[in-house]
Amino acid sequence: MLLSSLCFALMSAIAKSMSSRFGSVELVFFRSAVGLPFLLASLYRNPPTHQQGGKLYFLIFRGLLGAFTLYCLFFTLEHLGLSLTNTYGQAFPLFIAIFSFFIFPNERLSSKQVLFLIMGFGGILLIFQPEAQGQLLHHATGIVYAMGTALGYIAIKEVQKYYDSRWVVVSFMAAGFVASSISLALGTWGNFPNSFFTGNWVTPVGLEWLWALIMGLLALGVQYFTTQALLHEKTNIVGAVGNSAVLFSLLIEIVLGHGFPSAIVCLGMGLVIWGSYEVGRKR
């Protein structure tokens, strides 16, 4: 899960830099289109040998949910920025705890675990110190992004009981590819303006093609490592470890020249690490 978090932080940084020229829908397209051929080739060369199947509707639901979450991620990233988007995104462990409480009685969290999850989220707020900027819609989309991420984690855990993990990732990327293709077609040839659901195609030039490729490959890494983590661990534990994406994002910002963290930010880092450790230890 640590590798997944690192890939996600790098992918988000690249996507944010590209958002100055490309709309959020086109970034969804790049993210989905690059990894899909690799996954299909893997399934062709090494077909799944042991999978129960019979839950195609669940696989489709996972794909549609993942595509919608991608739209929320890149729309929020385009309008609110990297730090604030990741702050909202890393709230998903709290939603995992809430959803798991109602869906999976055997995965209920103790009061101490809930406390440490809240502590971890408080640490995230200290790290990024988000400001009330942007429109209410953009902030609401960030919250929906966190909720969609939590539901996606839970869905992956369940779908893997019936299908090879690669099919789970294929459903996610294929849905994102098809949805973003339709959205780009509506925006480019239907004269719809750039919005949450539609976008105009902008042809990359020069190194932009390379950055789009790298972003897509990092996205593939996010899906692969997350799926493997959920295959061997409980959703709430994976969610807590996922908070490390905040630390990786912070390191990236330091490398890019944003300076060393303040005392408040260092306190937030400590709370995130402590909260994640305690939740894992007290399962």
C-alpha positions as CSV (number, residue, x, y, z in Angstrom):
1,M,0.0,0.0,0.0
2,L,3.0,2.3,0.5
3,L,3.9,1.8,-3.1
4,S,0.4,2.6,-4.2
5,S,0.5,5.8,-2.1
6,L,3.8,6.9,-3.7
7,C,2.4,6.3,-7.2
8,F,-0.7,8.2,-6.4
9,A,1.2,11.2,-5.0
10,L,3.4,11.4,-8.1
11,M,0.5,10.9,-10.5
12,S,-1.4,13.7,-8.7
13,A,1.5,16.1,-9.0
14,I,1.8,15.4,-12.8
15,A,-1.9,15.7,-13.3
16,K,-1.9,19.1,-11.5
17,S,0.9,20.4,-13.7
18,M,-1.0,19.2,-16.8
19,S,-4.3,20.8,-15.7
20,S,-3.1,24.2,-16.9
21,R,-3.6,23.0,-20.5
22,F,-5.8,19.9,-20.3
23,G,-9.3,19.7,-18.9
24,S,-10.2,17.2,-16.1
25,V,-12.1,14.9,-18.5
26,E,-9.0,14.6,-20.8
27,L,-6.8,13.8,-17.8
28,V,-9.3,11.0,-17.0
29,F,-8.9,9.7,-20.5
30,F,-5.1,9.7,-20.3
31,R,-5.1,8.0,-16.9
32,S,-7.4,5.2,-18.2
33,A,-6.2,4.7,-21.8
34,V,-2.5,4.1,-21.0
35,G,-2.8,1.2,-18.6
36,L,-5.7,-0.6,-20.2
37,P,-3.7,-2.2,-23.1
38,F,-1.1,-3.5,-20.6
39,L,-3.8,-5.2,-18.5
40,L,-5.6,-6.7,-21.5
41,A,-2.3,-8.1,-22.8
42,S,-1.6,-9.6,-19.3
43,L,-5.0,-11.3,-19.3
44,Y,-4.4,-12.6,-22.8
45,R,-1.0,-14.1,-22.0
46,N,-1.9,-15.4,-18.6
47,P,-5.7,-16.1,-18.4
48,P,-7.1,-16.4,-14.9
49,T,-7.2,-20.0,-13.8
50,H,-9.1,-19.8,-10.6
51,Q,-12.1,-17.5,-10.4
52,Q,-15.6,-18.1,-9.4
53,G,-17.3,-15.5,-11.5
54,G,-21.1,-15.1,-11.6
55,K,-21.1,-11.5,-10.3
56,L,-20.7,-9.5,-13.5
57,Y,-23.1,-6.8,-12.2
58,F,-20.8,-6.3,-9.3
59,L,-17.8,-5.9,-11.6
60,I,-19.7,-3.4,-13.7
61,F,-20.7,-1.5,-10.6
62,R,-17.1,-1.3,-9.5
63,G,-16.1,0.1,-12.9
64,L,-18.7,2.7,-13.0
65,L,-18.0,3.8,-9.4
66,G,-14.3,4.0,-10.2
67,A,-15.0,6.1,-13.3
68,F,-17.2,8.6,-11.4
69,T,-14.5,8.8,-8.7
70,L,-11.9,9.7,-11.3
71,Y,-14.1,12.5,-12.6
72,C,-14.4,13.8,-9.0
73,L,-10.6,13.5,-8.5
74,F,-9.5,15.4,-11.5
75,F,-12.3,18.0,-11.4
76,T,-11.3,18.8,-7.8
77,L,-7.6,18.8,-8.6
78,E,-8.2,21.2,-11.5
79,H,-10.1,23.7,-9.4
80,L,-8.7,23.4,-5.8
81,G,-5.2,22.3,-6.3
82,L,-3.0,19.4,-5.2
83,S,-2.8,20.0,-1.5
84,L,-6.4,20.6,-0.9
85,T,-7.5,17.8,-3.2
86,N,-5.3,15.3,-1.4
87,T,-6.6,16.6,2.0
88,Y,-10.2,15.7,0.9
89,G,-9.0,12.4,-0.7
90,Q,-7.3,11.2,2.4
91,A,-10.6,11.5,4.4
92,F,-11.6,8.2,2.9
93,P,-10.5,6.0,5.8
94,L,-13.2,7.7,7.9
95,F,-15.8,6.9,5.3
96,I,-14.5,3.3,5.1
97,A,-15.1,3.0,8.8
98,I,-18.6,4.4,8.5
99,F,-19.6,2.3,5.5
100,S,-18.0,-0.9,6.8
101,F,-19.9,-0.4,10.1
102,F,-23.2,-0.8,8.1
103,I,-22.1,-3.3,5.4
104,F,-19.6,-5.7,7.2
105,P,-20.4,-6.3,10.9
106,N,-17.3,-8.4,11.3
107,E,-15.1,-5.4,10.3
108,R,-16.5,-3.0,12.8
109,L,-14.0,-0.7,14.4
110,S,-13.5,-0.3,18.1
111,S,-13.9,3.2,19.7
112,K,-10.1,3.4,19.9
113,Q,-9.7,2.7,16.2
114,V,-12.2,5.3,15.3
115,L,-10.4,7.8,17.5
116,F,-7.1,7.1,15.9
117,L,-8.7,7.4,12.4
118,I,-10.0,10.8,13.3
119,M,-6.6,11.7,14.8
120,G,-5.0,10.7,11.5
121,F,-7.4,12.9,9.5
122,G,-6.8,15.8,11.9
123,G,-3.1,15.3,11.2
124,I,-3.8,15.6,7.5
125,L,-5.5,18.9,8.1
126,L,-2.5,20.2,10.0
127,I,-0.2,19.1,7.2
128,F,-2.0,20.9,4.4
129,Q,-3.7,23.6,6.5
130,P,-6.5,23.9,3.8
131,E,-8.0,27.3,3.2
132,A,-11.6,28.0,2.3
133,Q,-11.0,28.8,-1.4
134,G,-12.9,27.8,-4.5
135,Q,-16.6,27.4,-4.9
136,L,-18.8,25.3,-2.7
137,L,-19.4,22.8,-5.6
138,H,-15.6,22.1,-5.9
139,H,-15.4,21.4,-2.2
140,A,-18.5,19.2,-2.3
141,T,-16.9,17.3,-5.2
142,G,-13.8,16.7,-3.0
143,I,-16.0,15.2,-0.3
144,V,-17.8,13.0,-2.9
145,Y,-14.4,11.9,-4.2
146,A,-13.4,10.7,-0.7
147,M,-16.7,8.8,-0.3
148,G,-16.3,7.3,-3.8
149,T,-12.8,6.2,-2.9
150,A,-14.0,4.5,0.3
151,L,-16.8,2.6,-1.6
152,G,-14.3,1.6,-4.3
153,Y,-12.0,0.1,-1.7
154,I,-14.8,-1.9,-0.2
155,A,-16.0,-3.0,-3.6
156,I,-12.6,-4.2,-4.6
157,K,-12.4,-6.4,-1.5
158,E,-15.7,-8.0,-2.4
159,V,-15.2,-8.4,-6.2
160,Q,-11.9,-10.2,-5.7
161,K,-13.8,-13.0,-4.1
162,Y,-15.3,-13.8,-7.6
163,Y,-12.8,-12.4,-10.2
164,D,-9.1,-12.2,-10.8
165,S,-7.7,-9.0,-9.4
166,R,-6.7,-7.9,-13.0
167,W,-10.3,-8.0,-14.1
168,V,-11.1,-5.7,-11.2
169,V,-8.6,-3.1,-12.5
170,V,-9.7,-3.6,-16.1
171,S,-13.3,-2.8,-15.1
172,F,-12.1,0.4,-13.5
173,M,-10.0,1.6,-16.4
174,A,-12.3,0.5,-19.1
175,A,-15.2,2.4,-17.6
176,G,-13.0,5.5,-17.2
177,F,-11.8,5.1,-20.8
178,V,-15.3,4.7,-22.3
179,A,-16.9,7.4,-20.1
180,S,-14.1,10.0,-20.9
181,S,-14.2,9.2,-24.6
182,I,-18.0,9.9,-24.7
183,S,-17.4,13.1,-22.6
184,L,-14.6,14.3,-25.0
185,A,-16.8,13.5,-28.0
186,L,-19.7,15.6,-26.6
187,G,-17.4,18.5,-25.8
188,T,-15.3,18.4,-29.0
189,W,-18.0,17.8,-31.6
190,G,-21.1,18.6,-29.7
191,N,-19.8,22.1,-28.7
192,F,-20.4,21.5,-25.0
193,P,-18.0,23.6,-22.8
194,N,-15.5,22.1,-20.4
195,S,-17.4,21.0,-17.3
196,F,-17.6,18.1,-14.9
197,F,-19.0,15.7,-17.5
198,T,-17.7,17.2,-20.8
199,G,-14.4,18.4,-22.2
200,N,-12.8,19.6,-25.4
201,W,-9.9,17.6,-26.7
202,V,-6.5,19.3,-26.6
203,T,-3.7,17.5,-28.6
204,P,-0.5,17.1,-26.5
205,V,2.7,18.4,-28.0
206,G,6.3,17.3,-27.4
207,L,7.0,16.1,-23.9
208,E,3.3,16.3,-23.0
209,W,2.9,12.9,-24.6
210,L,5.6,11.5,-22.3
211,W,4.0,13.1,-19.2
212,A,0.6,11.6,-20.2
213,L,2.2,8.2,-20.5
214,I,4.0,8.4,-17.2
215,M,0.8,9.6,-15.5
216,G,-1.1,6.6,-16.9
217,L,1.6,4.1,-15.9
218,L,1.6,5.5,-12.3
219,A,-2.2,5.2,-12.3
220,L,-1.7,1.5,-13.3
221,G,0.7,1.1,-10.4
222,V,-1.9,2.7,-8.0
223,Q,-4.5,0.2,-9.0
224,Y,-2.2,-2.8,-9.0
225,F,-0.7,-2.2,-5.6
226,T,-4.0,-1.2,-4.0
227,T,-5.7,-4.3,-5.3
228,Q,-2.9,-6.5,-3.9
229,A,-3.1,-4.8,-0.6
230,L,-6.9,-5.3,-0.3
231,L,-6.5,-8.9,-1.3
232,H,-4.4,-9.6,1.8
233,E,-5.7,-7.0,4.3
234,K,-8.9,-5.5,5.8
235,T,-10.2,-2.4,4.1
236,N,-9.9,-0.2,7.2
237,I,-6.2,-1.1,7.7
238,V,-5.4,-0.5,4.0
239,G,-7.2,2.9,4.3
240,A,-5.2,3.9,7.3
241,V,-1.9,3.0,5.6
242,G,-3.1,5.0,2.5
243,N,-2.6,8.1,4.6
244,S,1.0,7.9,3.7
245,A,0.1,9.5,0.4
246,V,0.0,12.7,2.3
247,L,3.6,12.3,3.4
248,F,4.7,11.5,-0.1
249,S,2.9,14.5,-1.5
250,L,4.6,16.7,1.1
251,L,8.0,15.3,0.2
252,I,7.3,16.0,-3.5
253,E,6.4,19.6,-2.6
254,I,9.6,20.0,-0.7
255,V,11.6,18.7,-3.7
256,L,9.8,21.1,-5.9
257,G,11.1,24.0,-3.8
258,H,8.2,24.8,-1.5
259,G,10.4,24.8,1.6
260,F,10.7,22.7,4.8
261,P,7.6,22.0,6.9
262,S,6.7,24.2,9.8
263,A,6.2,22.9,13.3
264,I,2.5,22.5,12.8
265,V,3.1,20.5,9.6
266,C,5.5,18.2,11.4
267,L,2.9,17.7,14.2
268,G,0.4,16.7,11.5
269,M,2.9,14.2,10.0
270,G,3.3,12.7,13.5
271,L,-0.4,12.4,14.0
272,V,-0.9,10.7,10.6
273,I,1.9,8.1,11.3
274,W,0.7,7.5,14.8
275,G,-2.9,7.1,13.9
276,S,-2.2,4.7,11.0
277,Y,0.1,2.6,13.2
278,E,-2.4,2.3,16.1
279,V,-5.3,1.5,13.8
280,G,-3.3,-1.4,12.3
281,R,-2.1,-2.6,15.7
282,K,-5.5,-2.6,17.3
283,R,-7.4,-4.5,14.6
